[in-house]
Amino acid sequence: MRTRIAILVALLAALHLVLLFAGFFAPYDPTTQNRDLPYAPPARLHFKDSSGFHLRPFVYAWTSVVDGDQPDSYQGSYKEDHNHEYHIRFFISGPSYKLLGVYEASTHLFGVSEPGKVLLFGTDAYGRDELSRVLFGGQISVAAGITATFISSDSIAACCDSSEGSITKVPVKSA
């Protein structure tokens, strides 16, 4: 039982560290739009192509497929373009971000060279990378939770008498 709790605490700590350094772990700026890739599906990592097996994973470029019967409507279909292969690189330079809200940085854990995109969670209606948006959104959620914790702990502390360690009784007017 203690091992499970320790593993759970370690996983939660790792998750909070990833969220704290979201700019480093996110491959793109969460607000950057790519209107050519709305609702693109998650990219599949490949290790094998027509020339054989590769130790370094890669992704193919997405190509939009339009239904021939209705060319004006968006169908949301994509296929991998096997002519454009982009190898995943680690510690790559990309869009700048603020590390811990203070330091300007531009190194990301992983990415691909332009014009390729590594979209592990896909994109939204505006072509924004979902993984980057989840990581930066997680920062906001954690900050809100920490703020609520501090507010509630201050409220509890205000009700406690610091000299005796007991809760003071707040007078209530009776009707």
KOLLOGU-546060 format. One record per residue: residue in three letters; x, y, z of N, C-alpha, C in turn; residue number from 1; chain. Coordinates in steps of 0.02 Angstrom, whole numbers, plus 50000, padded with zeros to 5 digits. Example, Ala and Ser with C-alpha at 12.3 -4.5 7.8 and 13.67 -1.06 7.14 Angstrom:
ala,50660,49716,50390,50615,49775,50390,50660,49835,50390,1,A
ser,50642,49888,50354,50684,49947,50357,50645,50002,50394,2,A
This chain:
met,50041,49940,50000,50000,50000,50000,50043,50063,50000,1,A
arg,50096,50063,50040,50140,50122,50043,50176,50132,49977,2,A
thr,50193,50078,49943,50226,50083,49878,50180,50116,49827,3,A
arg,50117,50097,49828,50069,50127,49781,50061,50202,49795,4,A
ile,50058,50220,49858,50052,50291,49875,50114,50328,49854,5,A
ala,50172,50299,49865,50235,50331,49845,50238,50340,49769,6,A
ile,50216,50290,49732,50214,50296,49659,50166,50350,49637,7,A
leu,50108,50353,49668,50058,50404,49652,50085,50474,49666,8,A
val,50117,50483,49723,50146,50548,49740,50201,50566,49691,9,A
ala,50242,50518,49671,50295,50531,49622,50266,50551,49555,10,A
leu,50212,50517,49534,50180,50535,49470,50149,50604,49473,11,A
leu,50117,50621,49528,50088,50688,49535,50143,50742,49536,12,A
ala,50198,50728,49569,50254,50775,49570,50283,50784,49500,13,A
ala,50290,50729,49462,50315,50733,49394,50267,50772,49349,14,A
leu,50202,50761,49357,50153,50798,49319,50157,50873,49334,15,A
his,50164,50891,49397,50170,50962,49415,50234,50992,49388,16,A
leu,50289,50954,49387,50351,50980,49358,50344,50992,49283,17,A
val,50311,50945,49248,50299,50954,49177,50257,51017,49165,18,A
leu,50206,51027,49206,50164,51087,49198,50201,51150,49215,19,A
leu,50245,51146,49265,50284,51205,49284,50330,51227,49228,20,A
phe,50357,51178,49191,50402,51193,49135,50367,51179,49069,21,A
ala,50305,51199,49063,50264,51184,49003,50295,51211,48939,22,A
gly,50326,51269,48942,50357,51297,48882,50412,51254,48855,23,A
phe,50448,51220,48898,50502,51175,48877,50474,51110,48848,24,A
phe,50422,51082,48878,50393,51019,48856,50346,51027,48796,25,A
ala,50317,51085,48787,50271,51097,48731,50312,51113,48668,26,A
pro,50297,51080,48612,50336,51093,48552,50321,51160,48518,27,A
tyr,50263,51189,48532,50242,51251,48498,50211,51299,48547,28,A
asp,50204,51361,48525,50167,51412,48562,50093,51392,48560,29,A
pro,50058,51392,48616,49988,51369,48615,49941,51416,48578,30,A
thr,49962,51476,48563,49918,51524,48528,49932,51529,48454,31,A
thr,49985,51498,48429,50002,51502,48359,49952,51461,48318,32,A
gln,49924,51494,48268,49873,51462,48226,49903,51439,48160,33,A
asn,49879,51382,48136,49897,51357,48070,49831,51338,48036,34,A
arg,49803,51387,48001,49736,51378,47972,49734,51326,47917,35,A
asp,49792,51301,47895,49793,51248,47845,49781,51179,47875,36,A
leu,49784,51174,47942,49776,51109,47975,49721,51109,48029,37,A
pro,49660,51130,48012,49608,51127,48064,49588,51055,48078,38,A
tyr,49579,51039,48141,49559,50973,48163,49604,50917,48136,39,A
ala,49668,50931,48130,49715,50879,48108,49719,50825,48161,40,A
pro,49720,50763,48141,49724,50708,48190,49793,50704,48221,41,A
pro,49800,50668,48275,49866,50660,48306,49915,50628,48257,42,A
ala,49976,50652,48257,50027,50624,48214,50050,50556,48240,43,A
arg,50062,50511,48196,50087,50445,48215,50163,50445,48210,44,A
leu,50195,50421,48261,50268,50414,48260,50286,50351,48221,45,A
his,50334,50358,48176,50355,50301,48135,50429,50287,48149,46,A
phe,50446,50223,48143,50516,50202,48147,50537,50166,48083,47,A
lys,50489,50153,48039,50503,50115,47979,50471,50149,47919,48,A
asp,50510,50153,47865,50484,50180,47803,50504,50132,47746,49,A
ser,50499,50155,47684,50514,50112,47627,50588,50091,47625,50,A
ser,50632,50131,47655,50704,50114,47654,50724,50070,47713,51,A
gly,50680,50058,47760,50696,50013,47816,50682,50044,47884,52,A
phe,50713,50015,47934,50703,50035,48004,50750,50092,48023,53,A
his,50724,50141,48062,50763,50198,48087,50761,50198,48163,54,A
leu,50817,50213,48194,50818,50219,48267,50785,50283,48291,55,A
arg,50789,50335,48250,50758,50399,48268,50687,50402,48241,56,A
pro,50638,50416,48283,50569,50419,48259,50558,50479,48212,57,A
phe,50508,50473,48170,50492,50527,48124,50416,50529,48113,58,A
val,50394,50585,48086,50323,50594,48068,50320,50614,47995,59,A
tyr,50264,50599,47964,50251,50622,47896,50210,50685,47898,60,A
ala,50216,50726,47846,50175,50786,47841,50103,50766,47828,61,A
trp,50055,50806,47854,49985,50794,47840,49965,50831,47776,62,A
thr,49924,50798,47736,49895,50828,47676,49820,50826,47682,63,A
ser,49788,50883,47671,49715,50886,47676,49684,50852,47615,64,A
val,49632,50812,47628,49596,50777,47575,49527,50807,47571,65,A
val,49509,50832,47512,49443,50863,47502,49400,50814,47463,66,A
asp,49337,50806,47485,49290,50762,47450,49276,50790,47381,67,A
gly,49282,50749,47330,49271,50772,47262,49200,50794,47247,68,A
asp,49152,50766,47283,49082,50785,47272,49065,50853,47300,69,A
gln,49099,50873,47354,49085,50936,47387,49151,50973,47400,70,A
pro,49181,51002,47348,49247,51034,47357,49245,51096,47400,71,A
asp,49187,51130,47407,49185,51192,47447,49178,51179,47521,72,A
ser,49158,51119,47540,49147,51105,47611,49209,51072,47641,73,A
tyr,49219,51086,47703,49275,51056,47739,49254,50988,47765,74,A
gln,49292,50937,47747,49275,50869,47767,49317,50845,47826,75,A
gly,49374,50878,47839,49415,50859,47896,49453,50794,47886,76,A
ser,49468,50777,47825,49505,50716,47811,49578,50733,47795,77,A
tyr,49622,50693,47823,49693,50703,47810,49725,50636,47793,78,A
lys,49779,50640,47756,49819,50580,47744,49893,50599,47752,79,A
glu,49933,50550,47768,50004,50561,47776,50036,50567,47708,80,A
asp,50078,50618,47700,50115,50628,47638,50183,50593,47647,81,A
his,50190,50534,47618,50251,50494,47626,50311,50523,47589,82,A
asn,50301,50577,47551,50357,50610,47518,50393,50659,47564,83,A
his,50360,50678,47619,50390,50726,47666,50394,50694,47735,84,A
glu,50455,50677,47753,50469,50643,47816,50510,50690,47860,85,A
tyr,50489,50697,47924,50522,50743,47971,50544,50705,48033,86,A
his,50610,50703,48043,50637,50667,48101,50629,50708,48165,87,A
ile,50611,50675,48218,50603,50708,48283,50672,50720,48312,88,A
arg,50684,50782,48333,50748,50801,48363,50734,50823,48434,89,A
phe,50784,50813,48476,50777,50833,48547,50818,50896,48560,90,A
phe,50794,50935,48608,50825,50998,48629,50834,51043,48568,91,A
ile,50777,51055,48536,50774,51094,48475,50755,51167,48491,92,A
ser,50780,51213,48452,50762,51283,48460,50695,51295,48426,93,A
gly,50651,51331,48460,50584,51344,48433,50558,51411,48456,94,A
pro,50492,51419,48459,50463,51482,48481,50485,51498,48553,95,A
ser,50497,51562,48566,50519,51581,48633,50461,51579,48682,96,A
tyr,50479,51569,48746,50430,51565,48800,50464,51591,48863,97,A
lys,50424,51603,48914,50451,51625,48979,50456,51565,49025,98,A
leu,50517,51550,49047,50528,51495,49094,50516,51521,49164,99,A
leu,50469,51489,49199,50448,51509,49266,50421,51580,49267,100,A
gly,50398,51604,49209,50369,51670,49203,50420,51727,49206,101,A
val,50485,51710,49207,50536,51761,49214,50588,51759,49158,102,A
tyr,50618,51701,49147,50674,51694,49101,50650,51679,49030,103,A
glu,50679,51714,48982,50662,51703,48912,50703,51643,48887,104,A
ala,50669,51595,48856,50702,51535,48830,50670,51515,48765,105,A
ser,50706,51476,48725,50678,51452,48662,50695,51379,48648,106,A
thr,50723,51343,48696,50739,51272,48687,50679,51230,48709,107,A
his,50660,51183,48666,50605,51138,48679,50631,51066,48683,108,A
leu,50597,51024,48720,50619,50955,48728,50622,50918,48662,109,A
phe,50572,50927,48619,50572,50892,48555,50537,50935,48503,110,A
gly,50547,50917,48440,50515,50952,48385,50542,50926,48319,111,A
val,50519,50956,48265,50543,50939,48198,50561,51004,48163,112,A
ser,50601,50998,48111,50621,51057,48073,50561,51082,48032,113,A
glu,50560,51147,48020,50506,51177,47981,50511,51152,47909,114,A
pro,50459,51144,47873,50389,51160,47887,50351,51103,47920,115,A
gly,50386,51053,47944,50353,50995,47975,50320,51013,48041,116,A
lys,50273,50972,48061,50238,50981,48125,50233,50914,48159,117,A
val,50250,50913,48224,50239,50852,48263,50179,50867,48308,118,A
leu,50122,50841,48290,50059,50856,48324,50036,50793,48361,119,A
leu,50063,50782,48420,50050,50719,48456,49978,50713,48480,120,A
phe,49944,50770,48492,49874,50769,48512,49829,50796,48457,121,A
gly,49857,50815,48400,49818,50843,48345,49810,50919,48354,122,A
thr,49762,50947,48317,49750,51019,48319,49676,51034,48330,123,A
asp,49662,51096,48348,49593,51118,48357,49568,51151,48293,124,A
ala,49512,51186,48296,49480,51216,48237,49524,51269,48204,125,A
tyr,49570,51299,48242,49613,51351,48215,49683,51324,48199,126,A
gly,49693,51260,48203,49757,51230,48188,49808,51238,48243,127,A
arg,49786,51253,48304,49833,51260,48360,49848,51191,48390,128,A
asp,49911,51181,48409,49933,51117,48436,49899,51103,48502,129,A
glu,49864,51046,48506,49826,51029,48567,49872,51011,48626,130,A
leu,49928,50978,48614,49973,50960,48668,49998,51024,48703,131,A
ser,50019,51073,48664,50043,51136,48693,49988,51170,48732,132,A
arg,49927,51169,48706,49871,51201,48740,49854,51165,48805,133,A
val,49859,51098,48806,49845,51061,48867,49897,51076,48920,134,A
leu,49960,51079,48901,50013,51093,48950,50008,51163,48979,135,A
phe,49997,51213,48937,49991,51281,48962,49925,51290,49000,136,A
gly,49872,51256,48979,49810,51259,49016,49816,51226,49084,137,A
gly,49856,51174,49088,49869,51141,49152,49903,51188,49201,138,A
gln,49946,51232,49176,49978,51282,49219,49926,51325,49252,139,A
ile,49876,51346,49214,49824,51390,49241,49783,51352,49293,140,A
ser,49767,51289,49280,49728,51250,49328,49766,51239,49393,141,A
val,49830,51225,49388,49870,51214,49449,49875,51280,49488,142,A
ala,49885,51335,49453,49889,51400,49486,49823,51417,49522,143,A
ala,49767,51400,49490,49702,51413,49522,49694,51369,49584,144,A
gly,49716,51307,49581,49712,51262,49639,49755,51286,49697,145,A
ile,49816,51308,49681,49860,51334,49733,49832,51397,49765,146,A
thr,49804,51441,49724,49774,51503,49749,49715,51487,49795,147,A
ala,49673,51440,49774,49615,51421,49816,49639,51391,49881,148,A
thr,49692,51352,49880,49719,51322,49941,49743,51376,49989,149,A
phe,49779,51425,49962,49803,51479,50005,49746,51521,50034,150,A
ile,49696,51534,49994,49639,51572,50018,49602,51534,50073,151,A
ser,49591,51469,50062,49555,51431,50113,49598,51422,50176,152,A
ser,49663,51413,50169,49705,51406,50229,49709,51471,50268,153,A
asp,49708,51528,50233,49707,51593,50268,49641,51602,50304,154,A
ser,49586,51579,50275,49521,51585,50307,49518,51542,50370,155,A
ile,49546,51483,50366,49547,51439,50425,49592,51468,50478,156,A
ala,49649,51496,50458,49696,51526,50506,49665,51587,50540,157,A
ala,49623,51624,50504,49591,51682,50533,49541,51663,50588,158,A
cys,49512,51604,50582,49464,51581,50632,49498,51550,50693,159,A
cys,49562,51533,50686,49597,51501,50742,49630,51554,50786,160,A
asp,49628,51542,50850,49663,51585,50898,49734,51560,50902,161,A
ser,49783,51600,50880,49852,51577,50877,49882,51564,50946,162,A
ser,49856,51598,50999,49887,51588,51065,49865,51522,51097,163,A
glu,49805,51500,51085,49781,51439,51116,49776,51381,51068,164,A
gly,49778,51395,51002,49772,51342,50954,49702,51316,50947,165,A
ser,49653,51352,50971,49584,51329,50964,49546,51375,50918,166,A
ile,49491,51351,50894,49450,51391,50849,49407,51439,50891,167,A
thr,49410,51501,50871,49370,51552,50906,49299,51548,50883,168,A
lys,49255,51564,50928,49184,51562,50911,49164,51630,50884,169,A
val,49135,51628,50826,49112,51689,50794,49041,51701,50818,170,A
pro,49028,51761,50847,48960,51774,50873,48910,51776,50816,171,A
val,48854,51744,50827,48800,51741,50778,48738,51773,50809,172,A
lys,48710,51820,50773,48649,51853,50798,48590,51806,50789,173,A
ser,48551,51798,50842,48492,51756,50836,48432,51800,50819,174,A
ala,48387,51773,50782,48328,51812,50760,48274,51813,50810,175,A
